[in-house]
Amino acid sequence: MTIKTKTHLKAGSLNTTPGELEWLAKSEHEKVRKRVASNQACKVDTLMRLAVDSSKEVRRSVALNPAANCTTMVKLSYDPSPDVRYALAESVRTPMAILRRLKADDPNPYVRQRAQQTIQGIEEFLMEARENHHALCFQDHLEI
């Protein structure tokens, strides 16, 4: 196994320590940084740093990472790349306030449409949950 392969595998492993992920996030190799950005074991500080990476693929991976906090998502919702904003718009983990802003204000029509579809899907899911009397809490989307 080559050093590059080992580094790539380590960057994606949930067993890699946050300190090692912080170090790997500074790699000159985009693929390594992208794997770190996808790793749910990443600390919020590391994800925030990767949210301003020069690579839109790295930033998109941060947007899709379940460990990304609301502050990171807000930052990414203003990203210059529509691909990054689209990743947020299609995620049911994205806070409703961010989805609504993307729907109303994003300069890209595909991002606006995707945000609308995600909002509609969440609302339909919650309506069905209410009708079936299931007590569900789904991030900030459930309004009781």
N, C-alpha and C positions, 0 to 999 in steps of 0.2 A: 504494500500500500504506500503510495507516495505521500510526501509531507503535505502537498496541496489537498489531496483527498482526505487525509486525517484532519486537517484544519477545517475543511468544508463540513465534514461529519460532526466535528466538535461544535461548530457554530450552530448546528441545528439540533443538538442533543439537549433534552430537558435536564440531563444530569450535569451539564456544564455549569460551573458556578457563575454567579453574577459578575464577579471580578474578571473571570476569563472572558465572559461575553463582552464586557466593557473593553477589554484589550482587543478582542477580535473585531469589534465594531470600528476600530481604527485601521483595519486592514486596507491595503492598497487594492485588493481584489474585490470588485463589485459583488461577485457571487457570494463571497464570504459575508460581506456586510448585509446582503439580502437575506441570507440564512439567519444571521443574528437578528435582523429586524422581524423575522417570522417566528422567532423563538419565544414561547410564552414564559420562559424563565427569566426573560430580560427585566431589568429594573426600569422603572419609569424614566429615570434620568438618561439611561442609554437610549431608550426609544425616542425621547425628546431630541437627543443629539442626532439620531438617525432620521428624524422627521425633517431635518434640513439638509440631508445628504445631497450631493450633486446628482445622484442617480434617481430618476423618477421611479425606477423599479424598486429601489430600496425604500423610498418614501411610501410607495403603494403597499409594500409588505408591512410597513408600520401600520398603515391604515387598516389592514386586515387582521392585525394581531389582537387577539382578545385581551391581552395585557395592557393595551394602549388606554390611557385614561382620557377623561373628557377634555382636559387642557390640550393634550396632544391632538385629539380629533378636531378641536376648534382650529388649531394651527394648520392642520392638514386641509381643512375645509376651505382655506384661502390659498392652497397650493397653486402655483402657476400651471401645473399639468392637469388637464381634464381627466386623465386616466386615474390620477390619485383621488381627485374629487369624486369620480364615478365609483371607485372602490368604496368610499364612505357612503355614497348615495344608495348603494345596493345592499349595505349591511344592516341587518335588523338590530345590531348592537349600537349603531350610531344613535345618540340621543335625539329625541323627536325635535327639539329646538334646532339642531343642526340640519336635520332632514328638511324641516320647513323652510329654513333659510336657503338651502340649496335649491329647493323647489321654486322658491320665489325669486331668488336673486342671482343664481349662477349664470355666468355669461354663456355657458354651453347648453344648447337645447337638449342634448342627450343626457347630461347630468340632471337637468331639471326634470325630464321625463322619468328617469330612473328613480329619483327621489320621490316623485309622485307615486310611482308604482310600489315602492317600498312602504310609504306611508299608508297607501290603500291596503296592502297586504297585512300590515300590522293592525290596522283598524278592523279589518275583517276577522282576523284571528282573535282580537279582543272581544269583538261582538259575539262571536261564537262561544268564547269562554264564558262570557256573562250569561248568555242564553242557557248554557249548560250548567250554570251555577258553580263553576269551578273557580276557586279562589286562586288566581294566578298573579304573580308579580313578575312582570317582564320589563326589567330595567326601569326607565322612567315613563314608559308608554301607558301604564295602567293608571287610569284616573278614576279613583273611587271617591 
